[in-house]
């Protein structure tokens, strides 16, 4: 069932749950002025993830060199990377006592290595300071340049994700410089190097069921073993409008299909985001 309306359906209303370890993490974040995407991105799953000991951080600044039409991140000329960021982020993970840490970044096409060396420094420092924390990275495509992806992989994160974002037909109108095939090449290389490869896709941009299943099949054939499927929500009036609100029943159908064709783990639902229940893919969920 597909809903076509400007009004959000009932299933998109957020039910806040501050039980478990959420209050402790929230207190630490406020006391130490820690920056997480969970808060700055107003993620609907913040309370659940923090209660489970998972949080997401963004590195390499908050200005992106690309201008994807679904993303609220600022586009422009970024600042030089913060050399203290690896130590600062590692300390944040320690203070928050995270079991699973997700790290993402803006795309830095302005840097010769796309920010790969900075990525490696952040991962290595986090693992040194927090040896019992699993590290998941959500990386840009690095134009599928294997020598740059290798710099990140050599730091040995536990899960390596790159989001395909949407179906093949819609990619040119939804993403900017990013290309569908380049994303698949990036994911394929991650998998061939022996890492858990993960990706995510948004629904509600006008894609058909057949196109979603095609995208899932393409991901699986390229070695992706973990996938997230969620509803696109418009960040502002300057971004792409929501074409459809997808019923939870349809999300369940996509999850069933993903598992049937060979994904080892899949999360699918209206409020699912890239890092939602990320730790469960490692088998460490509650």
N, C-alpha and C positions, 0 to 999 in steps of 0.2 A: 504493500500500500504506500502511495506517495501523496504527500500533502503539498499543494501549491498555494501558498499564502504568505503574507508579510508578517503575520502573527505567529509567534513561536508556539508550537504545540505543547501539551502538558508534559510530555516525556523529556522536554529540554529544561524543565525547572530543576534547579539545583537544590538538593537536600543536604544541608551542612551537618557534618558529624565531627564534633571536636573531642571525641573519646580517644582512648588509647594514648599514644605518645604525642599527639598533636600539640597539646598545650605546652609541653616541655620544649618542643622544637620551636614553636612560635615565640616563646619567651626568649630563647637563645638568639633567634634571628633579630628580634627587636633590640635586645640589650647590646648586641655587637654590630648592629646596622649591617647585617649580611644581605647580599643581593642574590635573589633567586628568580628564575623565570616564573616559578610557581606564583610568586607575589606580583611581580611587575607585569606578567602576562595575564594576570587575573584568571588563572587556570581554574576551571570548575571542579577539578579533582584535588585541589591543594590539601584540603583537610584529610582526605583519605590517604593520600600518598605520604604526607608527613606523619600520620599515625602509624604507617607501616615502615617508617625509617627510610623513605626515598625522597630525593629532591633533585631539581634540575637547575644547572647554572649555565650562563652564557658567557663565553670568553671573547677576546679580541674586540671589545667595544660594543657599542650599540648602533653603529652606523654601517649599513650594508652597501656593497658596491652594485648590487642588483636590485631590481624594482619589481618583484613579483606582485601581481595584482590581488593576491589573497592575503598578503602579509602586512602586518602593522609596523614592522621594523622600519626605521628611518633609512632613506636612501641618500647617499651623498659621498663626500670625501672623508674617509675614516681617519682617526688619530693614529699615531704610531702605537704599536702594541705595548702594553704595560709590562715591563720586565719583572715587576714584583707580583704579577698575577698568579703564577704557579704556586708561590708560597702562600699567598693570601687565600686562594681557593682551597688549597690543602688544609689550611688552618680552619676554614669554614666547615669543611666536611668533618673534621675532627670535633669541633665545638658542637655541631649538630648531631654527632654520634650516628652518622648515617650508615646503614647497612648496604645501601645501593645508591650510587651517585651517577646521575646522568649529566653529561657535559655537551653543550651544543655551542654554536658560534654563528656570527654573521658570516657572509661570504666575503673574502678579502682578495678579490681579483687584482687589487692594487699592489699586493706584495709579490715579489718574485717567486716565492714558494707557496703562495696562497695561504700563508699562515701555518703551514705544516710543522715547521720547527717549533713554533710556539705551542701548538697542540701537543707535540711530543713532550715538551718541558712540563706542561700542566699535568699530563697523565702520569709521567714518571714521579713528579713530586707528590701527587695525590697517593700513589701506591706506596711510596716510601713512608709517608706520614701516617697513612691509613691502610696498613697491610691486610686488614680483615674486611675492608670495604670493596665490593665489586664495582668496577668502573665501566659504564656504558657511554659510548661517544656517538653523537649524532653529527656527522660531518658533512661539509659541502661536497660537491662532486669532484673538485680539484681538476675539472675538465677531463676526468678519467685518466690523468697522468699517473702512471703506475709508480714512478720514482717519488712522487709527492705523497701518494697514499701510503707507500712503504715507510715513509718517515713517521707517520702516525701509527701504523701497525707495529713498527719495531718497538714502540713504547709499551706494547702488550696490554691494551685494554681488553676487558672480558667480552664485551659485545660491541660490534661496530655497525651503526645504522646510517642509512642515507635514504631520505624520503623521496619517493617518486612523485608524491603529492596528488596527481590526478591521472586520468586515462590518457592514452596516446593522442587522440583527436583533440582534446582540450589543452594539451600542454602548451602550445604556442600562445594561446590567449590567456592562460592562467599564470604561467611562469615567464620570466624575462629571458635571460641568456640560457638558462638551463634547457637541456634537450632530453626527451624521453629515452632515446637510445644511449646517450652518455650516462644517464643515471643507471641504466641497466648494466652498462659496462663497468661502472664503479662498483656496483653490488656484486657482479660476477667476479671481479678481481678480489674483493674482500673474502668471498667464499672460497675461491681457489687457493687463497693463502692460509686457509684453515681456521678462519675466525667465524664466530656466529654472526651471520649477516641478517640485518633487520631492515625493514622499510615500512612506510606508512602511506596511506592514501585517504584523501578527503572526499566525501560524497555530498551531493546537493548542488553541483555546479552545472548540471544538465547532462550528465553522463547516463548511458543506458545500462541495464543489468548486464547485457552481453559485453559491453566495454569494460565494466568492472571485473567481470570474470576473466576477460582477456588479459587485463593488467595483472591480476593475481597469478594467472598462469605464466605470464612472462617473467614475473618476479621469481616464482618457484623454479622455473627452468634455468634461471640464472643463479641459482644457489641460495636464494633468500629463504631462510627457515623460520623467521619470526616476522609477523605482520600485524599492524594496527590499522583499523578502519574506523573512521569517525565522521561526524557531521561538520561540514564547513559552516562557520558562523562569520558573518560580515563584520570586520573590525570597525569600519566607519563607512559613511556615504561615499567616500572616495575610492572604496574598494569594490570588487565584483559583488553584485547582488546574489543572494541565495535564490537559486532557481527552484529547489525542492527541499522539503524537510522529509527525510527518509524515516519511515516507521521502524521501530525496534525489531519487528518481525523480519523485515528485510535485512537488517544488520545480522540477525541470527542466521539467516540463509547464507549470507556471504561468509560468515565464520565457518559454518558447516562445510561450505564449498572449499574454503582454504585448507581446512584440516583434511578433507577428502583427497585433495590433489597432492598432499605431501608436506604442508607446513607442519613443523613440530609444535608451534605455539601461535595462537591468534587471539587478538582482542578486538571485538567489534561492537560498536554501540554509538548512540548519538553523542555522548560526552567523552568518548575515547579520544585520547591524544597520544602523541608519539611515545611519551614516557609513562603512560598510564599502566600501573601494575607491572612496570618494567622488570622488577626483581623476580617476578614469577617465571619469566623465561629462563632464568638461571636456576630455577628449582629451589629458590630460597624464600618464597612467599609464605605468608602466614596461613 
